[in-house]
Amino acid sequence: MSDGRSRIAPPASERGLFSRRSGFERRLNPLTRARAARRASGAPLLDLTVSNPTRAGLPYDGAAICEALADPAALVYRPTPFGRPEARAAAAETMGCSPARCVLTASTSEAYGWLFKLLCDPGDEVLAPRPSYPLFDQLAALEGVRLRPYPLRYDGAWHIDLAAVAAAVGPRTRAILVVSPNNPTGQVLRASELAGLARLGLPIIADEVFAPYRLRPVPDAARALDAPGLVFALGGLSKFAGLPQMKAGWIAVGGPPKPAEAALARLEIIADTWLSVGAPVQHALPALLRTQQATADGIRRRVRRNMAFVQAACRGSATTVLPADGGWYAVLRAPRVLGPVGWLDDEAWALTLLESDGLYVQPGFFYDFEQDGHLVVSLLTPPADFEDGVRRLVARVDRVCAA
């Protein structure tokens, strides 16, 4: 799990008191305990997992943000299930869809919850990629939905194993989840993959929050809303404008008129039940998307610069950088070598880097990589810290491999 918690059952004393769906992990894993101990001791720690744009030294127009949020019209409560028309129009423009097919939510996490409610009954299944963002497990569990994984394969580039997706479809499968660019692999959905998924005849939930951040050209990249069937594409202020604290996301509904209109009718009831998007951010949304493009541009420059650096730093070393199409993460692979207490898996590598070099990276098992040795770093990290940390990482891996 990305929050460092291991997957264990709740204590026996709590069984029978609470729902099974809320029985999440309690115990911190060894890496997170080691990081906490290092911080408590006052020892230096260089964090290569920075993913909060507001803490990454990026440019923000603070005056424009405050001005946008100060609209006095927000003092009057005018509930609208799908959101204010002006806000929906601004969000729809980012997705290339009609405002009539755009639904505001408080976040993409909430969007997932609404879509699981829309598409699934308790016990139904949604197919989800692996490796990918670990929060999906919790979002699904809280809705009583089961995630059935399908693999992303790596053969010099990441791709969806369409045969494995088809084999994973069962009698209770209700939707297919895709993330483009994927978190953390950076894989972008290809047109052939979208066509293959569409042939299965299931609704597609397409998380496109990292879509503004391409690391290289992808000529055959697909836009999920171009699929012939029912599609729900997700975006939000968190990534599109680097403003996670503003709590605004959106769902763009694609597909033929009849199923899309039926989906919107049901989503309206769900949205009207929650009415969760705050008035200030709805009034501010058009201005925030417009004025904070300097932040998005800063993120683009940052992630491309850091990716270029890590690729150059790993060239000729024992560490490999896996290619990525987009997003703001890099996946590194360290060799499987024998250490003092056994073979070094991704957790052992991360612990070694923390204890020997004061360097914090995420091990691949946080994201359910199938093979050992994957390490994940954030390209959002300020360049000076990123370059220092990558040098330490490469040097440590090379020393261990040479021993």
C-alpha positions in Angstrom: 0.0 0.0 0.0 1.3 3.5 -0.8 0.6 4.7 2.8 3.0 2.0 4.1 0.4 -0.2 5.7 0.6 -4.0 5.4 -2.4 -6.1 4.5 -3.6 -7.8 7.7 -7.0 -8.7 9.2 -8.5 -6.4 11.8 -8.0 -7.4 15.5 -10.3 -10.2 16.7 -11.7 -7.9 19.4 -13.3 -5.8 16.6 -14.8 -8.5 14.6 -18.6 -8.4 14.7 -18.7 -4.8 15.7 -17.9 -3.2 12.3 -18.3 -3.9 8.6 -15.9 -6.2 6.9 -15.4 -3.5 4.2 -13.9 -1.1 6.7 -11.5 -3.6 8.2 -8.3 -2.1 6.6 -4.7 -2.5 7.5 -3.3 -1.2 10.8 0.3 -2.3 11.1 3.0 -0.3 9.5 5.4 -2.2 7.2 9.2 -2.3 8.0 10.1 0.4 5.5 7.6 2.9 6.9 8.7 2.0 10.5 12.3 2.6 9.5 11.4 5.9 7.9 9.6 7.0 11.0 12.5 6.0 13.2 14.9 7.9 11.1 12.8 11.1 11.3 12.4 10.7 15.0 16.2 10.4 15.5 16.8 13.6 13.5 18.9 11.8 10.9 18.7 13.4 7.5 16.2 12.0 5.0 16.0 12.7 1.3 12.5 11.9 0.0 12.2 10.9 -3.6 8.5 10.3 -3.4 7.3 13.9 -3.3 3.9 13.8 -5.0 2.1 16.8 -3.5 2.6 19.6 -6.0 1.9 22.3 -3.5 5.0 21.2 -1.5 7.3 20.8 -4.5 8.4 24.3 -5.1 6.3 24.9 -8.2 5.0 28.3 -9.4 1.6 29.3 -8.3 -0.3 32.5 -8.8 -1.4 32.9 -5.2 -3.2 36.2 -5.8 -5.2 34.7 -8.7 -6.2 31.7 -6.6 -7.4 33.9 -3.7 -9.3 36.2 -6.1 -11.0 33.3 -7.7 -12.1 31.9 -4.4 -13.4 35.3 -3.1 -16.5 35.4 -5.4 -19.3 36.7 -3.2 -21.8 34.7 -5.2 -20.5 31.6 -3.3 -22.2 33.0 -0.2 -25.6 32.0 -1.6 -26.4 28.3 -1.6 -27.8 27.2 -4.9 -27.5 23.4 -5.0 -27.1 21.9 -8.5 -26.5 18.1 -8.7 -24.0 18.1 -11.6 -22.5 21.4 -10.6 -22.7 25.0 -11.8 -23.0 25.3 -15.6 -20.0 27.6 -15.9 -17.9 25.1 -13.9 -19.1 22.2 -15.9 -18.3 24.0 -19.1 -14.7 24.6 -18.0 -14.2 21.0 -16.9 -15.8 19.7 -20.1 -13.3 21.8 -22.2 -10.4 20.0 -20.5 -11.9 16.6 -21.6 -13.2 17.6 -25.0 -16.8 16.7 -24.3 -20.1 18.5 -24.1 -20.9 20.3 -20.8 -24.2 18.3 -20.7 -22.1 15.2 -20.3 -19.8 16.5 -17.6 -20.5 15.8 -13.9 -18.6 17.6 -11.1 -17.4 15.6 -8.0 -15.4 16.6 -5.0 -12.4 14.5 -6.2 -11.6 11.6 -8.6 -11.8 9.3 -5.5 -15.4 10.3 -5.1 -15.9 9.9 -8.8 -14.9 6.2 -8.4 -17.3 5.8 -5.6 -20.2 7.2 -7.6 -19.3 5.1 -10.6 -19.1 1.9 -8.5 -22.5 2.7 -7.1 -23.8 3.4 -10.6 -22.5 0.2 -12.2 -22.2 -2.4 -9.5 -24.2 -4.2 -6.8 -22.4 -5.5 -3.7 -20.2 -8.4 -4.7 -19.9 -7.4 -8.4 -16.5 -7.0 -10.0 -14.5 -4.4 -11.8 -11.4 -5.3 -13.7 -8.4 -3.1 -12.8 -4.8 -2.9 -14.1 -1.8 -4.2 -12.1 0.6 -2.6 -11.4 -1.3 0.5 -10.6 -2.5 2.9 -7.9 -3.1 0.9 -4.7 -6.0 3.1 -3.4 -8.3 1.4 -5.9 -8.5 -1.6 -3.6 -9.9 0.6 -0.7 -12.2 2.6 -2.9 -13.8 -0.6 -4.3 -14.0 -2.3 -0.9 -15.8 0.6 0.6 -18.5 0.2 -2.0 -18.7 -3.6 -1.5 -17.1 -4.1 -4.9 -14.4 -6.6 -5.7 -11.4 -5.7 -8.0 -10.2 -8.4 -10.3 -6.7 -7.6 -11.6 -5.6 -7.8 -15.1 -1.8 -7.5 -16.0 0.1 -4.8 -17.6 3.0 -6.5 -19.4 6.5 -5.1 -20.0 8.5 -6.2 -23.0 10.6 -3.1 -23.5 7.3 -1.1 -23.3 4.2 -1.4 -21.1 1.0 -2.7 -22.7 -2.3 -4.2 -21.7 -2.5 -7.9 -22.0 -5.9 -8.0 -23.9 -6.1 -11.8 -23.7 -5.7 -11.7 -20.0 -8.4 -9.0 -19.7 -10.8 -11.1 -21.7 -10.0 -14.2 -19.6 -10.7 -12.2 -16.4 -14.2 -11.3 -17.4 -16.7 -13.2 -15.3 -20.5 -13.3 -14.8 -20.3 -10.5 -12.2 -17.9 -8.2 -14.1 -19.5 -4.8 -14.5 -16.7 -2.5 -15.8 -13.1 -2.2 -16.9 -10.8 0.3 -15.3 -7.9 1.8 -17.2 -5.4 4.5 -16.1 -3.8 6.6 -18.9 -1.1 7.5 -18.2 -0.8 4.7 -15.7 0.3 5.4 -12.1 3.2 4.6 -11.7 4.3 2.9 -15.0 3.5 5.9 -17.2 1.9 3.6 -19.8 -0.5 5.5 -22.2 -3.6 3.7 -23.6 -3.1 2.8 -27.3 -5.9 2.9 -29.9 -5.6 -0.9 -30.5 -5.9 -1.5 -26.7 -9.0 0.7 -26.5 -10.5 -1.1 -29.4 -9.8 -4.5 -27.8 -11.3 -3.4 -24.5 -14.4 -2.0 -26.3 -15.0 -5.3 -28.0 -15.7 -6.9 -24.6 -18.9 -4.8 -24.4 -18.4 -3.5 -20.8 -18.4 0.1 -19.6 -14.9 1.6 -19.4 -13.8 3.8 -16.5 -10.8 5.8 -17.8 -8.7 7.6 -15.2 -7.0 10.4 -17.3 -5.9 12.6 -14.5 -2.2 12.5 -15.7 -3.2 13.2 -19.3 -1.7 16.7 -19.4 1.8 15.3 -18.6 3.3 13.5 -21.5 6.9 12.5 -21.3 7.3 11.6 -25.0 5.2 11.5 -28.2 2.7 8.6 -28.5 1.4 8.7 -32.1 -1.2 5.9 -31.5 -2.4 7.2 -28.1 -6.1 6.8 -27.5 -8.7 9.1 -26.0 -11.1 6.9 -24.0 -14.1 9.0 -24.9 -13.6 7.9 -28.5 -14.6 4.3 -27.6 -17.9 3.2 -29.2 -19.5 2.1 -25.9 -20.2 3.6 -22.6 -17.2 5.4 -21.1 -16.6 7.5 -18.0 -13.4 9.5 -18.2 -12.0 11.2 -15.1 -10.1 14.5 -14.6 -9.6 16.9 -11.8 -8.0 20.1 -10.4 -5.5 17.9 -8.4 -3.5 17.1 -11.5 -4.8 19.4 -14.2 -3.9 22.6 -12.2 -1.7 21.1 -9.4 -4.4 22.0 -6.8 -5.3 18.9 -4.8 -6.5 20.9 -1.9 -9.3 22.6 -3.9 -11.3 19.3 -4.0 -12.9 19.3 -7.5 -12.9 16.5 -10.0 -15.2 15.6 -12.9 -16.6 12.7 -14.9 -17.0 13.0 -18.6 -19.6 10.5 -19.9 -19.1 9.1 -23.4 -21.0 6.7 -25.6 -24.2 6.4 -27.6 -27.0 8.7 -26.6 -29.3 6.0 -25.0 -26.9 4.4 -22.5 -25.2 7.8 -21.8 -28.5 9.5 -21.0 -29.5 6.6 -18.8 -26.2 6.8 -17.0 -26.5 10.6 -16.5 -30.1 10.2 -15.2 -28.8 7.8 -12.5 -25.7 9.8 -11.8 -28.0 12.9 -11.2 -29.7 11.0 -8.3 -26.4 10.0 -6.8 -24.9 13.5 -7.2 -28.1 15.1 -5.7 -27.8 12.8 -2.7 -24.3 14.0 -1.9 -24.1 17.6 -3.3 -20.5 17.4 -2.3 -18.7 20.0 -4.4 -18.3 23.3 -2.5 -19.7 26.5 -3.9 -16.4 28.5 -3.7 -14.4 26.0 -5.8 -17.3 25.7 -8.3 -17.4 29.5 -8.8 -13.6 29.6 -9.0 -13.1 26.6 -11.3 -13.0 28.4 -14.7 -10.5 30.9 -13.4 -8.4 28.2 -11.6 -8.1 26.2 -14.8 -7.2 29.3 -16.8 -4.8 31.1 -14.4 -2.9 28.1 -13.0 -1.7 26.9 -16.4 1.7 28.2 -15.3 1.7 25.6 -12.6 0.8 22.8 -15.1 3.6 24.1 -17.4 6.0 24.0 -14.4 5.0 20.4 -13.7 5.6 19.5 -17.4 9.1 21.1 -17.3 9.9 19.5 -14.0 8.9 15.9 -14.9 10.7 16.0 -18.3 13.9 17.4 -16.8 13.9 14.9 -14.0 13.2 12.0 -16.3 16.0 13.1 -18.6 18.4 13.2 -15.6 17.5 9.8 -14.2 17.9 8.2 -17.7 21.3 9.8 -18.1 22.4 8.9 -14.5 21.4 5.2 -15.0 23.1 4.8 -18.3 25.9 2.3 -17.9 25.0 1.5 -14.4 23.3 -1.6 -12.8 20.1 0.4 -12.4 17.5 0.4 -15.3 14.9 3.1 -16.0 11.8 1.6 -17.5 10.3 3.7 -20.4 7.3 5.9 -19.5 4.9 7.7 -21.8 3.6 10.2 -19.3 2.7 10.9 -15.7 5.0 12.1 -13.0 6.7 8.9 -11.8 9.7 6.9 -12.9 10.1 3.2 -12.3 13.6 1.9 -11.7 14.7 -1.7 -11.6 17.6 -2.9 -9.5 19.1 -6.3 -10.1 18.2 -9.3 -8.0 21.4 -9.9 -6.1 22.3 -11.8 -2.9 22.7 -9.5 0.1 23.9 -10.1 3.7 20.5 -11.7 4.7 19.3 -13.1 1.4 18.2 -12.0 -2.0 17.4 -8.3 -2.3 13.8 -7.8 -3.3 12.3 -4.4 -3.8 11.6 -3.8 -0.1 15.1 -4.9 0.8 16.5 -2.4 -1.7 14.4 0.4 -0.4 15.5 -0.4 3.2 19.1 -0.5 2.1 18.8 2.9 0.5 17.1 4.3 3.5 19.5 3.0 6.1 22.7 3.4 4.2 22.0 6.6 2.2 19.1 8.3 4.0 17.1 8.0 0.8 13.4 7.2 0.7 11.9 5.6 -2.4 8.8 3.4 -2.8 9.2 -0.3 -3.4 7.3 -1.8 -6.3 5.1 -4.0 -4.1 3.3 -0.8 -3.0 1.9 -0.9 -6.6 1.6 -4.7 -7.0 4.5 -5.2 -9.4 4.7 -8.9 -10.2 8.5 -9.1 -10.1 10.9 -8.0 -7.5 13.4 -5.2 -7.8 11.2 -2.3 -8.9 11.6 1.1 -7.2 9.3 4.1 -7.8 10.4 7.7 -7.5 8.5 10.9 -8.1 9.5 13.1 -11.0 7.8 16.0 -9.1 10.7 16.1 -6.6 12.6 19.4 -6.7 15.5 19.0 -9.2 18.3 19.5 -6.7 17.0 16.9 -4.3 16.1 14.6 -7.2 19.5 14.7 -8.7 21.3 14.2 -5.4 19.0 11.3 -4.5 19.3 9.6 -7.9 23.1 9.8 -7.7 23.0 8.2 -4.3 20.7 5.5 -5.5 22.7 4.6 -8.6 26.0 4.6 -6.6 24.5 2.3 -3.9 23.1 -0.2 -6.3 26.4 -0.3 -8.2 28.4 -0.9 -5.0 26.1 -3.7 -3.8 26.2 -5.4 -7.2 30.0 -5.1 -7.3 30.5 -6.6 -3.8 
